[in-house]
Amino acid sequence: MKNAVQLLQMYLESIQDPRKAASLFAEDGVLELPYLQTLGIPHSVQGPAAIEAFIGSLLKKVPTFSFQRVRFLIETPDQVFAEYDVEEPVPATGRIYKQSYAGRLVARDGKIQLLREAMDTVAAQRAFAPVEADQD
């Protein structure tokens, strides 16, 4: 049975394959990004199908999205806390999405029960805001 560290590593490594990444979640597992709500984006998705769709929509915006520089800060068999970065181009705006995430994963029965990620919404807004916003 996979522990929390293994599940987070697998999730981060498989982000380019939404189905594979989502399959790591329990049927009632949740991917939560509470700060996305401030950008008008759904901040919580539950279940592998909804998580797969969410990741797929992210990859449409940032096709080369990948996590880099993973730093594990707290590790137990059923919980892990880590920081990880993204630095990829956003084709629609021509900007670079440069972001550091802080993620807490809770594992149960070899699946992800909860992955809650914190992020800098200002950095996200800068990368994804319409190009016209640059002219203000």
Helices and strands as residue ranges (DSSP letters): H 4-13, H 18-22, E 25-32, G 34-39, E 44-46, H 48-61, E 68-75, E 79-90, E 95-108, E 111-118, H 121-128, G 131-135
